[in-house]
Amino acid sequence: MTAGESHGPRLTALIEGIPAGLSLLTEDIDGDLARRQRGYGRGGRMKIETDKVEITAGVRGGETLGSPIALTIVNRDHQSWLDRMSPAPMPATPEALTRPRPGHADLSGGLKYDRKDLRDILERASARETAARTACGAVAKKLLAAAGVTMFAHVRSIGEVDADCPPLSLENAADLAARARASDLSTVDPEAEAKMREAIHTASHAGDTLGGVVEVCALGLPPGLGSHVHWDRKLDGRLAQALMSIQAIKAVEIGDGWAGARRRGSQVHDPIAYQADTHDFVRTSNHAGGVEGGMTNGAPLVVRAAMKPIATLRRALGSVDVHTKEPFEAAFERSDIAAVGAASVVAEAMVALTLADALLEKFAGDSMTELLRNLSGYRSQLAAY
C-alpha cells in the first residue's frame, strides 16, 4: 500500500508478508529510485527531487524482521507548495484548479469524489506516486533474487522508433540487462537510442509528447506460480492488472501477444521437450512468454506494456471550466515530454511485486530459511516427476 500526494510532504509505503531474514539496505532501493528519475525528455521535477528512501520499520541491522516494512520518500518540492498543499488549514484558501486536462483523472475524479478544486484529484493521480511503488518493487526483487530469479526491463520503442532487440535467452540476459541499465533511455539498442532522442527533441519543440512500449523479463522462475483453478489466481491476469495500474499504460501483452493473434496455431504454441541431464521439461520456443494456463511454465517470463503519450501538453487541448462551464484551453502543469524509460522501471517493480506475491503464495514461510527450504523441496519434487 502506498500513500502520499505529488506535492505533499512525503510518499509512504507499507509492505507486509516479506519473510524474516532477507538482507535489505537502503542502497538496494535507492538504485531503482535513481533509475526511475533519469532519462532524456524528463521534466523539471526530476531536477528538484533526488529520491532517497528511509526504512522506518520492519528492518533491523540490515535484515527484515517478518513484520510490516515501512518506507518513506521525502518530497523536497513540498517546501514550495506549503501555501497550497499543507495538511493543516491554510491561512488563505488556495486558488482552485478548475480546468481539467484531457487524458488525466482530473474530471472523472472530481465528479466521483465531489471535489471542486481538481488539485484534490491530480495530486494523488500523479505518476509521482510510482516512486513509492518502485521502492516496494526493489524489496520484491531482493526476495526474488534470493530465490534465484533475475529480472530486468528495457524500452522496446518510443514513438515510432523501434529498438532492435535480440531474442531473450539465458545466455544473453545478463548482457541485455547491463545494456539497458547503462542507457539513458533504458534501451539495449544504441542506434535506436539516438533516434529516440531525436524524436523526443522534435516532439518537445512541437509542444507535444511521446509514448512507447516497455518489456519486462524474468528468468529462473519455477513452473507452477499462479493457478488455473480460478480466474483471479491466473498469473497472466494478475500481471496484466498490475501493469495496467501504472499511470498512462493502456495495453499489456505476454509473449507474442497481439502478433500471435495473426498467426496460425502451429506458429504460436511452444513444443515440449525433456532434458534428461537436468530432469527438466523445457519449451523449444517461447511464444507464450513463460505463462501457460495461468501459470509459469519454467521458460523466461516476457511481458510488455504500452504507454500512451504524456497527457499534459504545452500545446493545450480544449477543455471546460468545471465552475463556469465555459470552454478553455486545459491547464498546464510541469510535465515530461517522454517518460518511457521511467515507465520501464515502474513496470519492472510491478512485475516483481506480482511474482513475489505468487512465490510467497506457493512456498510461504515466516523466514527466508523456511521459504528457501520449501522451494528446494519443490524443485526436488519436479526433478522426480
Backbone hydrogen bonds, N-H to C=O, Kabsch-Sander energy under -0.5 kcal/mol:
donor,donor_aa,acceptor,acceptor_aa,energy
3,A,12,T,-2.6
6,S,123,E,-2.2
8,G,5,E,-1.1
11,L,73,I,-3.0
12,T,3,A,-2.8
13,A,71,L,-2.6
14,L,1,M,-2.8
15,I,69,I,-2.5
20,A,366,D,-2.8
21,G,64,T,-2.5
22,L,19,P,-0.7
23,S,21,G,-0.5
24,L,62,G,-2.5
28,D,25,L,-1.1
29,I,25,L,-0.5
29,I,26,T,-1.3
30,D,26,T,-2.8
31,G,27,E,-1.2
32,D,29,I,-0.6
33,L,29,I,-1.8
34,A,30,D,-2.2
35,R,31,G,-1.9
36,R,32,D,-2.1
37,Q,33,L,-1.0
37,Q,34,A,-0.5
38,R,34,A,-0.9
38,R,35,R,-0.6
42,R,39,G,-1.5
46,M,43,G,-1.2
47,K,44,G,-1.4
48,I,44,G,-0.7
48,I,45,R,-1.0
49,E,45,R,-2.5
54,E,72,T,-2.2
56,T,54,E,-0.7
56,T,70,A,-2.3
57,A,70,A,-1.0
60,R,63,E,-2.7
63,E,60,R,-1.3
64,T,22,L,-2.2
65,L,58,G,-2.2
69,I,15,I,-3.1
70,A,57,A,-1.6
71,L,13,A,-2.6
72,T,54,E,-2.0
73,I,11,L,-2.4
74,V,52,K,-0.5
75,N,9,P,-2.1
76,R,74,V,-0.9
78,H,75,N,-1.5
79,Q,76,R,-1.3
80,S,77,D,-1.5
81,W,78,H,-2.0
82,L,79,Q,-0.6
84,R,81,W,-1.7
85,M,81,W,-3.2
86,S,82,L,-0.7
98,T,96,A,-0.7
104,H,101,R,-1.7
109,G,105,A,-3.0
110,G,106,D,-2.1
111,L,107,L,-2.5
112,K,108,S,-2.3
113,Y,109,G,-2.9
114,D,110,G,-0.8
115,R,110,G,-1.5
116,K,114,D,-0.6
118,L,97,L,-2.9
118,L,116,K,-0.8
120,D,117,D,-2.0
121,I,118,L,-1.3
122,L,118,L,-2.4
123,E,119,R,-1.7
124,R,121,I,-0.7
125,A,121,I,-2.2
126,S,122,L,-1.3
129,E,126,S,-1.6
130,T,127,A,-1.7
131,A,128,R,-1.9
132,A,129,E,-1.1
133,R,129,E,-1.1
134,T,130,T,-2.5
135,A,131,A,-1.8
136,C,132,A,-2.0
137,G,133,R,-2.6
138,A,134,T,-1.8
139,V,135,A,-1.3
140,A,136,C,-2.0
141,K,137,G,-2.4
142,K,138,A,-1.6
143,L,139,V,-1.7
144,L,140,A,-2.5
145,A,141,K,-2.7
146,A,142,K,-1.8
147,A,143,L,-1.0
147,A,144,L,-0.6
148,G,145,A,-1.7
149,V,144,L,-2.7
150,T,219,L,-2.3
152,F,217,C,-2.0
154,H,215,E,-2.3
155,V,186,S,-3.1
156,R,154,H,-0.5
156,R,213,V,-2.7
157,S,213,V,-1.6
158,I,161,V,-2.0
159,G,211,G,-2.7
161,V,158,I,-2.3
162,D,160,E,-0.6
163,A,156,R,-3.2
165,C,163,A,-0.9
173,A,169,S,-1.2
176,L,172,N,-2.5
177,A,173,A,-2.5
178,A,174,A,-2.1
179,R,175,D,-2.4
180,A,176,L,-2.4
181,R,177,A,-2.2
182,A,178,A,-1.4
183,S,179,R,-0.8
183,S,180,A,-0.6
186,S,183,S,-1.2
193,E,189,D,-2.1
194,A,190,P,-1.7
195,K,191,E,-1.4
196,M,192,A,-2.7
197,R,193,E,-2.4
198,E,194,A,-1.7
199,A,195,K,-2.2
200,I,196,M,-2.4
201,H,197,R,-2.4
202,T,198,E,-2.3
203,A,199,A,-2.3
204,S,200,I,-2.3
205,H,201,H,-2.0
206,A,202,T,-1.1
207,G,204,S,-1.7
208,D,203,A,-3.1
210,L,337,I,-2.4
212,G,307,M,-1.8
213,V,157,S,-1.5
214,V,305,A,-2.5
215,E,154,H,-3.0
216,V,303,V,-3.1
217,C,152,F,-2.9
218,A,301,L,-1.9
219,L,150,T,-2.8
224,G,296,T,-2.5
225,L,222,P,-0.7
227,S,233,R,-0.7
227,S,294,G,-1.0
233,R,230,H,-1.4
234,K,230,H,-0.6
234,K,231,W,-0.8
235,L,294,G,-3.0
238,R,234,K,-1.9
239,L,235,L,-2.7
240,A,236,D,-2.2
241,Q,237,G,-2.2
242,A,238,R,-2.3
243,L,239,L,-2.5
244,M,240,A,-2.7
245,S,241,Q,-1.0
246,I,243,L,-1.6
249,I,246,I,-2.0
250,K,306,A,-2.8
251,A,306,A,-0.9
253,E,304,R,-2.2
255,G,302,V,-2.5
256,D,287,H,-2.9
257,G,254,I,-1.6
259,A,256,D,-1.7
260,G,256,D,-0.6
260,G,257,G,-0.5
261,A,257,G,-0.8
261,A,258,W,-0.7
262,R,259,A,-1.5
263,R,260,G,-1.3
267,Q,264,R,-1.8
268,V,265,G,-1.3
269,H,265,G,-2.2
273,A,282,V,-3.0
275,Q,280,D,-3.2
276,A,274,Y,-0.8
278,T,275,Q,-0.5
279,H,275,Q,-1.4
280,D,275,Q,-1.5
282,V,273,A,-3.0
284,T,271,P,-2.0
289,G,286,N,-1.1
291,V,288,A,-0.8
292,E,295,M,-2.8
295,M,292,E,-1.6
296,T,225,L,-1.8
297,N,290,G,-1.7
301,L,218,A,-2.9
302,V,289,G,-1.8
303,V,216,V,-2.3
304,R,253,E,-3.2
305,A,214,V,-2.3
306,A,251,A,-2.7
307,M,212,G,-3.5
307,M,305,A,-0.5
308,K,248,A,-3.1
308,K,306,A,-0.5
310,I,210,L,-0.7
313,L,311,A,-0.7
315,R,207,G,-1.8
316,A,314,R,-1.6
319,S,328,F,-2.8
321,D,326,E,-2.9
322,V,98,T,-2.8
325,K,321,D,-2.1
328,F,319,S,-2.5
330,A,317,L,-2.8
331,A,99,R,-0.9
333,E,331,A,-0.5
337,I,41,G,-3.4
338,A,41,G,-1.3
343,A,339,A,-2.2
344,S,340,V,-1.7
345,V,341,G,-1.1
346,V,342,A,-2.0
347,A,343,A,-2.9
348,E,344,S,-2.1
349,A,345,V,-1.9
350,M,346,V,-2.5
351,V,347,A,-2.5
352,A,348,E,-2.2
353,L,349,A,-2.4
354,T,350,M,-1.9
355,L,351,V,-2.7
356,A,352,A,-2.7
357,D,353,L,-2.1
358,A,354,T,-2.0
359,L,355,L,-2.6
360,L,356,A,-2.6
361,E,357,D,-2.3
362,K,358,A,-1.7
363,F,359,L,-2.6
364,A,360,L,-2.0
368,M,20,A,-2.7
371,L,367,S,-2.4
372,L,368,M,-2.8
373,R,369,T,-1.8
374,N,370,E,-2.4
375,L,371,L,-2.2
376,S,372,L,-2.4
377,G,373,R,-2.3
378,Y,374,N,-1.9
379,R,375,L,-2.2
380,S,376,S,-1.9
381,Q,377,G,-1.9
382,L,378,Y,-2.4
383,A,379,R,-1.9
384,A,380,S,-1.3
385,Y,382,L,-1.2
